Amino acid sequence: MGNPQKTLWHIFIEECKLCLVDICTPLIAVARWLRRHIRK
């Protein structure tokens, strides 16, 4: 199997990436929406 700690770390990093995507996607959408309305 290899180093179990390394595997846990890899899973942890993957989970963090998914969380960041979940957080960033709506933020980017809101930022685009705001920019569009501020220009008008």
C-alpha positions as CSV (number, residue, x, y, z in Angstrom):
1,M,0.0,0.0,0.0
2,G,2.9,2.4,0.8
3,N,2.8,5.1,3.4
4,P,-0.7,5.3,4.9
5,Q,-0.1,8.9,6.1
6,K,0.8,9.9,2.5
7,T,-2.5,8.4,1.3
8,L,-4.5,10.3,4.0
9,W,-2.7,13.5,3.1
10,H,-3.6,13.0,-0.6
11,I,-7.3,12.4,0.3
12,F,-7.2,15.5,2.5
13,I,-5.8,17.7,-0.3
14,E,-8.4,16.4,-2.7
15,E,-11.2,17.2,-0.2
16,C,-9.8,20.7,0.2
17,K,-9.7,21.2,-3.6
18,L,-13.4,20.2,-3.8
19,C,-14.3,22.6,-0.9
20,L,-12.4,25.4,-2.6
21,V,-14.2,24.9,-5.8
22,D,-17.6,24.8,-4.0
23,I,-16.7,28.1,-2.3
24,C,-15.1,29.9,-5.3
25,T,-17.6,29.0,-7.9
26,P,-20.5,31.0,-6.4
27,L,-18.1,33.8,-5.4
28,I,-17.0,34.2,-9.0
29,A,-20.6,34.1,-10.2
30,V,-21.5,36.9,-7.7
31,A,-18.5,38.9,-8.7
32,R,-19.4,38.8,-12.4
33,W,-23.0,39.7,-11.6
34,L,-21.9,42.7,-9.5
35,R,-19.5,43.9,-12.1
36,R,-22.2,43.7,-14.7
37,H,-24.6,45.8,-12.6
38,I,-22.0,48.3,-11.4
39,R,-21.1,49.2,-15.0
40,K,-24.8,50.1,-15.7
